Structure formats: C-alpha cells, structure tokens
C-alpha cells in the first residue's frame, strides 16, 4: 500500500526530522512540528472514536484556525476526507454541500452557531464539534473531544491515491460540484512548485481563506519543505503588513485584489518588505502599474494559472512580467498543456482554443458526478473550459473565463447559480448574469433583468432581496433592466451579447 505521498505521513516525517522547529504561528499560538504532529495524532484517534474511518467525510466551517491543521493532517493519517465550507455562502448553499458530501462529523467555529443551527437537522452529520469553550447544547466541544485522545501515531490508512479533500466548485448547472483531491495531488503540487519556482525562504504567510485551494495547498507545501506557516485568521491588510515585519515572512500567495488592499494601508511604504523573496499571484493577471510598485520594493512577483481541479498549471517567471505582460507563463515541471479545437485537434502558436492539462497533480474526479467527471477528464486530459492561445515562445495567454465564470476579488463566481436564485423573484421573467470591470475587485457581478409585464422592481430592492439567499460576494453590485434577454435558438443566453451591451 503506497503511503509515502500521504500528507499525514509527511507531517510525521517532518516531526522526526525537525521536532523543535516552529511549524505554525497563528494568533499568538506558536507550535513546533512535533506539537503539530501530536495534535494531528489526537485528532485522528478522536475521529476514529467517533466512527470516522477511511473514506468518511468531515466538514469544517471556520476562519483560518489551528484546528484546520489538525483536521487536514489528522484525517489524512486515517484516510478520511476533509470538506472545507466557504464561510461566505448562505445557509442553504452550505446545507447542500454537507448533504451532498454526506459529512459524518461537522466542525464549526463560534461565529457560525446560528447559521449551523438553522440547517443542522437537515444534514446527515451525526456529530457536531464546536471550536468554542461554550458550545451550544446540541454540539460538543472540539477541544474536549480532541485533547483527551491519544497522541500516539495511529495506523496509517490513507493511500497516495485516496481522496484527502473535497473542495466544492460552483457549476454552470447552478449546483456546486465537489472536486476530489488526493494525497498525490497535493504531493505533486508541492513537487511542481519546488521544481519550477524553488523554495522561497523558510516562512510562508497564509492570509487567504483555507477553503480555497490557493490557501489550503500551503500547509502541505510548508510541511514538505520544512517551512514555518504564519496563519492569519482573517485578512486584515494592516495586520498582514505587521506580520511580514514581525515574522520575517519570505513568501506569500495572493490575488491581485489583496495586493491592492495592502497599498491602501496608511504609510504602506514604511513597512519593511526586505525579507519577502517572492509573491505568488493567481486568479487574475496583475495590472502592470501594481506590478511596478512591488518590483520597485525589490519583490519578485510570479503569476500562476491553475484551478481547484489542477492546482499548478503554468507560472510566469518575474523576468518576463513585462515582455510577456498578460501571459500566465509556461507549464510547471510536471504538468503538460495543450490547446485544442472543438474536435480535439492540437492547435499551433497564436491559434485560439481550449486549454487541456495533464499531470499527477490533477483531481481524481467530481464527487458523485460520474458524468461530469467523464466530460471533464478524457484520456487523462483535463478539459479546463478556458480559452487560450500560445505564442511562438511557448507562453500561454488565457483569453476567456471558464464557462463565463466571474472572478471577483479572487472568488470564483458562476452566473448560473445567481440566475437560478434571481429567477425565483416574482417580478422577474428572465435574467442573465455577467461580470463587469471593477476597479476594486477586478470584476463584479451585474444582473441584466427582464421584468414580467406590469411588474416594477428597482436595483436597490433586488440587491436587498438577495441578502439572505446567496453568499454576499455573489450578490450583484449592479442591476440593469432590459426588454429581452438575448438567447440562441436552443435557449442558451448569449452572454457575449450581454457583455458587449452592458459592460460599461
């Protein structure tokens, strides 16, 4: 049974190699690799006592907490699966994910007692664990359950090709799909980064939420390379800059919006960035003006292209940031890319087609979605749905968003989900959701609405109506009204027409 790629095993090995080296700093808590491994072992034994075994799912709804480390590495040791929940979702959206994943245990932070209480009787979870000293009467204290368990190494159960996490990505059908990410996926993502980018110092700052792959890939990478992680519970620009100074941070992952928010901090230029060796940026290209400001501070900015289904796709080296502006770079060491036409034929330089990816860092498939998996992975090639071209030098350029996806502040937003909700409004006859250029967020959500005859509705009324029905980051920032939503003869919304007409 191959287990060397198991990330729980990776933590065990790191604890043997560097037991007294700091592995995690979070909100005043400082833990060595030996202490992190002990906590993961206790979590593994505690979950086993709760009936969690290989292949069982455990949900978590929390800010960036130390407990995320326990869960990720501890569940990995016993072959169980972590299902992180996006805390920006609305209650019904969380309920769907937990029901779809059939989570056996649900761990949640103190901020979410009320929302969990609203749907706890409608999900299959048998045990609720609250990260709180005062849990509600229907839940148990996470600390009480875990701290009393054995700290010994549990029998290693998770194989290399076992699913470690299920991360839900929204789908064009309006229902999210759970991408099954294996131990091997994380291992090879680590190898890809180390082989292509190299290890950037010894301190990694994580500020993006751990329910995102861009953040969740950080702890396994740090354990693999023996780096300390500085974990920010929630993103606060000023505290982020303070931690860079205090902990001598050498690298961090980011989205363009985060880099922009940092620039808005008063006296930004007074903060010491001298320890930072590299910033890895994903989700969208970095504006050249913003890039110039960080380069002036002597910081290397590398732009990445990837997705939940395939974490490490391409990377643009800093030396090409200007000469290849707009490019997402070249493939990572262990990732192959192709651009194909509608018939699957390979295209040459400067020809536009769909990006296909292949490598050991791909997802296993979509949880309980065999048809979607078969459509996405064909002959080991992952069909991204992204439209791109490659230039004569082998640099890739993403031309269009994945299936009309909107990327707002680093969040992936799929119009179909929002359209499904808006169509339940009694005054709306038809609706199309598009992204529009936004100075702060890169893109923002715009709803183009066709009203029913004799119905009246204002922009502010519709935005207010959305508040309790969809996650806040998905709520339209703009609503425009039109006489008719353009559609193809087969009924598909002509999004390109809407974008051309309403992207001002």
C-alpha positions as CSV (number, residue, x, y, z in Angstrom):
1,X,0.0,0.0,0.0
2,X,1.7,3.2,-1.2
3,X,1.6,5.8,1.6
4,X,4.7,7.9,1.1
5,X,2.7,10.8,-0.5
6,X,0.2,10.7,2.4
7,X,0.4,14.2,3.9
8,X,-0.2,12.9,7.4
9,X,2.9,10.7,6.9
10,X,4.7,13.8,5.6
11,X,4.0,15.6,8.9
12,X,5.2,12.5,10.8
13,X,8.5,12.5,8.9
14,X,8.9,16.3,9.3
15,X,8.3,16.0,13.1
16,X,11.1,13.4,13.2
17,X,13.5,15.5,11.2
18,X,12.8,18.9,12.8
19,X,10.8,18.2,16.0
20,X,11.7,21.6,17.7
21,X,11.4,23.8,14.6
22,X,8.4,26.1,14.5
23,X,5.9,24.9,12.0
24,X,2.9,27.2,12.7
25,X,2.2,30.6,14.1
26,X,-1.4,31.6,14.5
27,X,-2.9,34.4,16.6
28,X,-0.3,34.2,19.3
29,X,-0.1,30.4,19.3
30,X,3.3,29.0,18.3
31,X,3.7,25.3,17.6
32,X,6.7,23.1,16.6
33,X,6.4,20.4,14.0
34,X,6.4,17.8,16.9
35,X,3.5,19.6,18.5
36,X,1.6,19.8,15.2
37,X,2.1,16.1,14.7
38,X,0.9,15.4,18.2
39,X,-2.2,17.4,17.6
40,X,-2.9,15.6,14.3
41,X,-2.5,12.3,16.0
42,X,-5.0,13.2,18.7
43,X,-7.4,14.4,16.0
44,X,-7.0,11.1,14.2
45,X,-7.7,9.0,17.3
46,X,-10.6,11.2,18.3
47,X,-12.3,10.9,14.9
48,X,-11.8,7.2,14.9
49,X,-13.7,7.0,18.2
50,X,-16.5,9.0,16.6
51,X,-16.7,6.3,13.9
52,X,-14.8,8.2,11.2
53,X,-12.7,5.9,9.1
54,X,-11.1,5.6,5.7
55,X,-13.3,7.4,3.1
56,X,-15.6,9.1,5.5
57,X,-16.1,12.9,5.2
58,X,-15.7,15.5,7.9
59,X,-17.0,19.1,7.2
60,X,-15.4,22.2,8.6
61,X,-16.8,25.8,8.7
62,X,-14.3,28.1,10.3
63,X,-11.9,31.0,9.8
64,X,-8.2,30.2,9.4
65,X,-7.7,28.3,12.7
66,X,-5.0,26.0,14.2
67,X,-7.7,23.3,14.1
68,X,-7.6,23.3,10.3
69,X,-4.1,21.9,10.6
70,X,-5.4,19.2,13.0
71,X,-8.1,18.2,10.6
72,X,-6.1,18.2,7.3
73,X,-3.2,16.2,8.6
74,X,-5.0,14.1,11.2
75,X,-7.8,13.0,8.8
76,X,-5.1,12.3,6.2
77,X,-3.5,9.8,8.5
78,X,-6.6,7.7,8.9
79,X,-7.7,8.0,5.2
80,X,-10.7,10.2,6.0
81,X,-11.7,13.2,3.9
82,X,-11.9,16.9,4.8
83,X,-14.7,19.0,3.3
84,X,-14.0,22.7,3.8
85,X,-17.0,25.0,3.6
86,X,-16.8,28.5,2.2
87,X,-18.0,30.7,5.1
88,X,-19.2,33.3,2.6
89,X,-22.0,31.1,1.4
90,X,-25.6,31.3,2.5
91,X,-27.1,28.7,4.8
92,X,-29.0,26.7,2.0
93,X,-25.8,26.6,0.0
94,X,-23.8,25.1,3.0
95,X,-26.6,22.7,3.6
96,X,-26.5,21.4,0.1
97,X,-22.7,20.8,0.2
98,X,-22.8,19.0,3.6
99,X,-25.7,16.8,2.4
100,X,-24.1,16.1,-1.0
101,X,-20.8,15.1,0.7
102,X,-22.7,13.1,3.4
103,X,-20.4,14.6,6.1
104,X,-20.4,12.3,9.2
105,X,-18.9,14.9,11.5
106,X,-19.2,18.7,11.2
107,X,-16.7,21.1,12.9
108,X,-17.6,24.8,13.1
109,X,-16.3,28.0,14.6
110,X,-18.0,30.1,17.2
111,X,-19.1,32.7,14.6
112,X,-21.4,30.2,12.9
113,X,-23.5,28.7,15.7
114,X,-26.7,30.5,14.4
115,X,-26.3,29.5,10.8
116,X,-25.4,25.9,11.6
117,X,-28.4,25.7,13.9
118,X,-30.7,26.7,11.0
119,X,-29.9,23.6,9.0
120,X,-28.3,21.1,11.4
121,X,-31.4,18.9,11.4
122,X,-31.4,18.7,7.6
123,X,-27.9,17.3,7.0
124,X,-26.6,13.8,7.7
125,X,-23.9,14.7,10.2
126,X,-24.1,12.6,13.4
127,X,-21.7,14.7,15.5
128,X,-21.2,18.4,15.7
129,X,-18.0,19.8,17.2
130,X,-17.8,23.5,18.1
131,X,-14.4,25.3,18.2
132,X,-15.5,27.1,21.4
133,X,-15.3,26.9,25.1
134,X,-19.1,27.3,25.3
135,X,-20.6,25.1,22.6
136,X,-24.4,25.1,22.1
137,X,-26.3,22.3,23.8
138,X,-26.6,20.3,20.5
139,X,-22.8,20.2,20.0
140,X,-19.7,19.0,21.8
141,X,-16.5,21.0,22.5
142,X,-13.9,20.3,19.8
143,X,-11.1,20.8,22.4
144,X,-12.7,18.4,24.9
145,X,-13.0,15.7,22.3
146,X,-9.6,16.0,20.8
147,X,-7.3,16.9,23.7
148,X,-8.2,13.8,25.7
149,X,-7.4,11.4,22.8
150,X,-4.1,9.5,22.4
151,X,-1.1,11.4,21.0
152,X,0.5,8.1,19.6
153,X,0.9,7.6,15.9
154,X,-2.3,6.0,14.5
155,X,-2.1,3.2,12.0
156,X,-1.6,4.9,8.6
157,X,-4.6,4.3,6.4
158,X,-4.6,7.0,3.7
159,X,-3.1,5.7,0.4
160,X,-1.5,8.0,-2.1
161,X,-4.5,7.9,-4.5
162,X,-7.1,8.3,-1.7
163,X,-9.1,11.5,-1.6
164,X,-7.8,13.9,1.0
165,X,-10.1,16.8,0.5
166,X,-13.3,17.6,-1.4
167,X,-13.4,21.2,-2.5
168,X,-16.7,22.4,-3.9
169,X,-16.6,24.5,-7.0
170,X,-19.7,26.1,-8.4
171,X,-21.1,24.6,-11.6
172,X,-22.7,26.0,-14.7
173,X,-25.8,24.0,-13.9
174,X,-26.2,26.1,-10.7
175,X,-25.2,23.3,-8.3
176,X,-21.7,23.1,-6.9
177,X,-19.5,20.1,-7.7
178,X,-17.0,18.6,-5.2
179,X,-13.5,18.1,-6.7
180,X,-11.8,15.1,-5.1
181,X,-8.2,16.0,-4.4
182,X,-5.9,13.1,-3.5
183,X,-2.8,12.9,-1.3
184,X,-0.9,12.6,-4.6
185,X,-2.5,15.8,-5.9
186,X,-1.0,17.7,-3.0
187,X,2.3,15.9,-3.1
188,X,2.8,16.6,-6.8
189,X,1.7,20.2,-6.5
190,X,4.5,20.6,-3.9
191,X,7.0,18.9,-6.2
192,X,5.8,21.1,-9.1
193,X,6.3,24.3,-7.2
194,X,9.7,23.3,-5.7
195,X,11.0,22.1,-9.1
196,X,9.8,25.1,-11.1
197,X,9.8,28.0,-8.7
198,X,12.1,26.7,-5.9
199,X,11.7,27.1,-2.2
200,X,11.4,30.8,-1.2
201,X,12.9,31.1,2.2
202,X,11.6,29.5,5.4
203,X,8.4,31.5,6.3
204,X,5.2,31.3,4.4
205,X,2.3,33.7,5.2
206,X,-1.2,32.5,4.5
207,X,-4.0,35.1,4.6
208,X,-6.5,33.8,2.1
209,X,-9.2,31.6,3.5
210,X,-8.3,27.9,3.8
211,X,-11.4,26.8,2.0
212,X,-9.6,27.9,-1.2
213,X,-7.1,25.7,-2.9
214,X,-4.7,28.6,-3.2
215,X,-4.5,28.7,0.6
216,X,-5.2,25.0,1.5
217,X,-2.2,23.9,-0.6
218,X,0.0,26.0,1.7
219,X,0.3,23.8,4.8
220,X,1.2,20.6,2.8
221,X,3.8,22.6,0.9
222,X,5.3,24.0,4.1
223,X,5.5,20.6,5.8
224,X,7.1,19.1,2.6
225,X,9.8,21.8,2.6
226,X,10.1,22.4,6.4
227,X,8.8,25.9,6.3
228,X,7.0,27.8,9.1
229,X,3.5,29.0,8.2
230,X,2.2,32.3,9.6
231,X,-1.6,31.9,9.5
232,X,-3.8,35.0,9.5
233,X,-7.2,34.1,10.9
234,X,-9.0,36.6,8.7
235,X,-7.5,39.0,6.2
236,X,-6.6,42.4,7.7
237,X,-4.3,44.5,5.5
238,X,-2.5,46.3,8.3
239,X,-2.0,43.1,10.4
240,X,-0.8,41.4,7.2
241,X,2.0,44.0,6.8
242,X,2.8,43.9,10.5
243,X,3.3,40.1,10.4
244,X,5.6,40.4,7.4
245,X,7.9,42.5,9.6
246,X,7.5,40.6,12.8
247,X,7.9,37.1,11.4
248,X,10.3,38.0,8.6
249,X,8.0,36.4,6.0
250,X,9.8,35.2,2.9
251,X,6.8,34.4,0.6
252,X,3.1,34.5,0.4
253,X,0.3,33.7,-2.0
254,X,-2.1,36.4,-3.2
255,X,-4.7,37.6,-5.6
256,X,-4.4,41.0,-7.3
257,X,-7.1,42.5,-5.1
258,X,-5.1,41.6,-1.9
259,X,-2.0,43.4,-3.3
260,X,-4.2,46.4,-4.0
261,X,-5.7,46.4,-0.5
262,X,-2.2,46.4,1.0
263,X,-1.4,49.6,-0.9
264,X,-4.3,51.3,0.7
265,X,-2.9,50.9,4.2
266,X,-1.7,54.2,5.6
267,X,2.1,54.6,5.5
268,X,2.3,51.5,3.3
269,X,5.8,52.5,2.2
270,X,7.1,52.5,5.8
271,X,6.6,48.7,6.2
272,X,9.7,46.6,5.9
273,X,9.4,44.1,3.0
274,X,13.1,43.3,2.8
275,X,12.5,39.6,4.0
276,X,10.0,38.9,1.2
277,X,11.6,36.9,-1.7
278,X,8.6,36.1,-3.8
279,X,4.8,36.7,-4.1
280,X,2.8,34.0,-6.0
281,X,-0.3,35.6,-7.6
282,X,-3.2,33.7,-9.1
283,X,-6.9,34.2,-10.1
284,X,-6.2,37.1,-12.5
285,X,-3.3,39.0,-14.2
286,X,-1.6,41.6,-12.1
287,X,-2.0,45.1,-13.5
288,X,1.3,46.4,-14.7
289,X,1.1,49.6,-12.6
290,X,0.6,47.4,-9.4
291,X,3.4,45.1,-10.5
292,X,5.8,48.0,-10.9
293,X,5.2,49.2,-7.3
294,X,6.1,45.8,-5.8
295,X,9.1,45.4,-8.2
296,X,10.3,48.8,-7.0
297,X,10.4,47.4,-3.5
298,X,12.7,44.6,-4.8
299,X,10.0,41.9,-4.6
300,X,9.7,39.1,-7.2
301,X,6.1,38.6,-8.3
302,X,5.3,35.3,-10.1
303,X,1.9,34.9,-11.7
304,X,0.3,31.5,-11.8
305,X,-2.5,29.8,-13.7
306,X,-4.4,26.9,-12.2
307,X,-7.7,25.8,-10.7
308,X,-9.1,23.6,-8.0
309,X,-9.1,20.7,-10.4
310,X,-5.4,21.2,-11.3
311,X,-3.5,23.3,-8.8
312,X,-0.3,24.0,-10.6
313,X,-0.8,24.7,-14.3
314,X,1.5,27.5,-15.5
315,X,3.8,30.1,-14.0
316,X,5.2,33.3,-15.4
317,X,8.7,34.0,-14.2
318,X,9.3,37.5,-12.9
319,X,11.8,38.4,-15.6
320,X,9.0,38.0,-18.2
321,X,6.4,40.0,-16.3
322,X,6.8,43.0,-18.7
323,X,7.9,41.4,-22.0
324,X,5.1,38.9,-21.7
325,X,2.5,41.1,-20.0
326,X,-0.9,39.4,-19.9
327,X,0.6,35.9,-20.1
328,X,0.2,33.2,-17.4
329,X,3.6,31.8,-18.4
330,X,4.7,28.3,-19.2
331,X,3.7,24.9,-17.7
332,X,5.1,23.7,-14.4
333,X,7.8,20.9,-14.5
334,X,5.4,18.0,-14.1
335,X,2.3,19.5,-15.9
336,X,1.6,19.2,-19.6
337,X,-0.7,21.7,-21.5
338,X,-2.3,21.5,-25.0
339,X,-4.6,23.9,-26.8
340,X,-7.2,22.1,-29.0
341,X,-10.1,23.0,-31.3
342,X,-13.7,21.8,-30.9
343,X,-12.8,18.4,-32.5
344,X,-9.9,17.9,-30.1
345,X,-7.1,18.6,-32.7
346,X,-4.0,20.3,-31.4
347,X,-3.5,23.9,-32.4
348,X,-0.4,25.8,-33.2
349,X,1.1,29.1,-32.0
350,X,-1.3,32.0,-32.0
351,X,-4.3,29.8,-32.6
352,X,-7.1,30.1,-30.0
353,X,-8.7,27.0,-28.5
354,X,-9.5,25.2,-25.2
355,X,-6.7,24.5,-22.7
356,X,-6.2,20.9,-21.7
357,X,-4.0,19.9,-18.8
358,X,-2.4,16.6,-17.8
359,X,-0.2,15.5,-14.9
360,X,-0.1,13.8,-11.5
361,X,-1.4,17.0,-9.9
362,X,-5.0,16.6,-11.3
363,X,-8.1,15.8,-9.3
364,X,-9.5,12.3,-9.2
365,X,-12.9,13.5,-10.3
366,X,-16.1,15.1,-9.1
367,X,-17.7,13.6,-6.0
368,X,-20.8,11.6,-7.0
369,X,-20.8,13.2,-10.5
370,X,-19.6,10.4,-12.9
371,X,-21.0,12.1,-16.0
372,X,-19.4,15.5,-15.1
373,X,-16.1,13.6,-14.5
374,X,-16.3,11.8,-17.8
375,X,-16.9,15.1,-19.6
376,X,-14.0,16.9,-17.8
377,X,-11.3,14.2,-17.9
378,X,-10.9,12.5,-21.2
379,X,-7.9,10.1,-21.8
380,X,-6.2,11.6,-18.7
381,X,-6.5,15.1,-20.1
382,X,-8.5,17.6,-18.0
383,X,-10.6,19.9,-20.1
384,X,-10.5,23.3,-18.4
385,X,-13.1,25.1,-20.4
386,X,-10.7,28.0,-20.5
387,X,-10.0,29.6,-23.9
388,X,-6.3,30.4,-24.6
389,X,-3.6,30.8,-27.1
390,X,0.2,30.1,-27.0
391,X,2.7,32.4,-28.6
392,X,5.8,31.3,-30.6
393,X,7.9,31.2,-27.4
394,X,5.6,28.8,-25.6
395,X,3.9,31.3,-23.3
396,X,0.2,30.9,-22.7
397,X,-2.4,33.6,-22.6
398,X,-5.9,33.0,-21.2
399,X,-8.4,34.7,-23.5
400,X,-11.8,34.0,-21.8
401,X,-13.1,32.9,-18.5
402,X,-14.0,29.3,-17.7
403,X,-17.6,28.9,-18.9
404,X,-18.5,32.5,-18.3
405,X,-17.1,32.4,-14.7
406,X,-16.6,35.7,-12.9
407,X,-13.5,36.2,-10.8
408,X,-14.2,38.9,-8.2
409,X,-11.6,39.6,-5.5
410,X,-10.2,36.1,-6.1
411,X,-13.6,34.4,-5.6
412,X,-14.8,32.2,-8.5
413,X,-18.5,33.1,-9.2
414,X,-20.6,31.2,-11.6
415,X,-23.5,33.1,-13.1
416,X,-25.9,30.1,-13.3
417,X,-26.1,29.9,-9.5
418,X,-27.1,33.5,-9.2
419,X,-29.5,33.3,-12.2
420,X,-31.3,30.3,-10.6
421,X,-31.9,32.4,-7.4
422,X,-33.0,35.6,-9.2
423,X,-35.5,33.7,-11.3
424,X,-37.4,32.8,-8.2
425,X,-38.2,36.5,-7.7
426,X,-41.9,37.0,-8.6
427,X,-41.3,40.1,-10.7
428,X,-38.5,38.6,-12.9
429,X,-39.3,37.0,-16.2
430,X,-35.7,36.3,-17.4
431,X,-32.2,37.2,-16.3
432,X,-28.6,37.0,-17.4
433,X,-25.7,37.4,-15.0
434,X,-22.3,38.7,-16.3
435,X,-19.1,40.2,-14.9
436,X,-18.1,43.8,-15.5
437,X,-14.8,45.5,-15.0
438,X,-14.4,46.8,-11.4
439,X,-11.6,49.0,-10.2
440,X,-11.5,47.4,-6.7
441,X,-12.5,43.8,-7.3
442,X,-11.2,43.2,-10.8
443,X,-14.6,42.0,-11.8
444,X,-18.0,42.3,-10.2
445,X,-21.4,40.8,-10.7
446,X,-24.0,42.5,-12.8
447,X,-27.6,41.2,-13.3
448,X,-29.3,42.0,-16.5
449,X,-33.0,41.7,-15.7
450,X,-36.1,41.3,-17.9
451,X,-39.3,42.0,-15.8
452,X,-42.6,40.4,-16.2
453,X,-45.4,42.6,-17.8
454,X,-46.6,45.3,-15.5
455,X,-44.1,44.5,-12.8
456,X,-41.8,47.0,-11.1
457,X,-38.5,46.5,-9.4
458,X,-35.5,48.7,-8.6
459,X,-31.9,47.9,-8.4
460,X,-31.7,48.5,-4.6
461,X,-34.8,46.4,-4.0
462,X,-33.3,43.4,-5.8
463,X,-29.9,43.7,-4.2
464,X,-31.7,43.8,-0.7
465,X,-33.8,40.8,-1.7
466,X,-30.6,38.8,-2.4
467,X,-29.1,39.3,1.0
468,X,-30.3,36.1,2.7
469,X,-30.5,34.0,-0.4
470,X,-26.9,33.9,-1.8
471,X,-23.4,34.5,-0.4
472,X,-22.6,38.1,0.0
473,X,-19.7,38.0,-2.5
474,X,-22.2,36.7,-5.2
475,X,-24.8,39.5,-4.7
476,X,-24.9,41.7,-7.8
477,X,-23.2,45.0,-7.3
478,X,-25.1,46.3,-10.4
479,X,-28.6,45.6,-11.8
480,X,-29.7,46.8,-15.2
481,X,-33.1,46.3,-16.9
482,X,-33.7,45.3,-20.5
483,X,-36.7,44.5,-22.6
484,X,-35.5,41.0,-23.5
485,X,-32.6,38.6,-22.7
486,X,-30.9,37.5,-26.0
487,X,-30.9,33.7,-26.4
488,X,-29.8,31.2,-29.0
489,X,-32.4,29.1,-30.8
490,X,-31.6,26.3,-28.3
491,X,-32.3,28.7,-25.4
492,X,-28.8,29.5,-24.2
493,X,-28.2,33.0,-23.0
494,X,-25.9,35.0,-25.4
495,X,-23.5,36.2,-22.7
496,X,-21.2,37.8,-25.2
497,X,-24.0,40.0,-26.4
498,X,-24.9,41.0,-22.8
499,X,-21.2,41.7,-22.1
500,X,-20.9,43.9,-25.2
501,X,-24.0,45.8,-24.3
502,X,-23.8,46.2,-20.5
503,X,-20.1,46.1,-19.6
504,X,-19.8,49.9,-19.2
